[in-house]
Amino acid sequence: MSALKDKLKADLSVSMKSRDEVRTRTIRMALAAISTEEVSGKAARELSDEEVVKVLIKEAKKRREAAEAFAGAGRTEQSQAEMDEHAVLEGYLPAQLSDEELERLADEVIAETGASGPKAMGQVMKVLTPKVAGRAEG
């Protein structure tokens, strides 16, 4: 079992004992999403830490988008609930790269690949994407 999934399960027990409803609800939702991902496909499998992070990123993005939609509709309570869940999920994700760090990595990859012009963007993205996996959005 992945270390991150173990941590989620341990944190679920702690949050249940401390009666932290938001944290308990969020961790349960995350574990359900992970379980769903494990049984999807042709055969059930155990997710690695990287795959668990991908699931958590997807769930965090859902919470952020839902919060924006609720805020836009004037439903501040629901928006705040989604933002609270997003904050819990952020605690399990790797630190996001700053714009400067991301730009530096992109410059390094461009120099490494010798890319020039917008036509070479696919070539750069192929090398850059694994380097920033989980630490920056597409």
C-alpha positions, 0 to 999 in steps of 0.5 A, a space after each residue: 500500500 502506498 505511504 500516502 494512502 496509509 497516511 490518509 487512513 491514519 489521519 481519518 482515524 484521528 479526525 474521527 476521534 477529534 470530531 473534525 467533520 470537515 477533515 473526516 468528510 474530505 478524507 473519506 471522499 479522497 479515499 473513496 476516489 482512490 478506491 474507485 481508481 484502484 478498481 477501474 480498468 480491467 483488473 484491480 490494482 494498488 495505486 502508487 504514491 504518484 497515482 494517489 497524488 494524481 487522484 488527489 490533484 483531480 479531487 482538489 481541482 473539483 473542489 476549487 471549481 465547485 467553490 468558484 461556481 457556488 460563489 458565482 451563484 451567490 451561495 457563499 456557505 457551499 462555496 466556503 465548504 468546498 474551499 475548506 475541503 480544498 484546503 484539507 486536500 492541499 495538505 496532502 499534495 506536494 508544494 506547488 512550484 512558483 511562477 519563477 521556478 516553473 519559468 526556470 525549469 522551462 528555460 532549462 528544458 528549452 536550452 536542453 532540447 534546443 527548441 525554438 519557436 512555438 512549433 517546438 512546444 510539444 517537444 518541450 512539454 514532453 520533457 517538462 511535464 514529468 519534471 513538474 508532475 503534481 507540482 504545477 497544473 498543465 
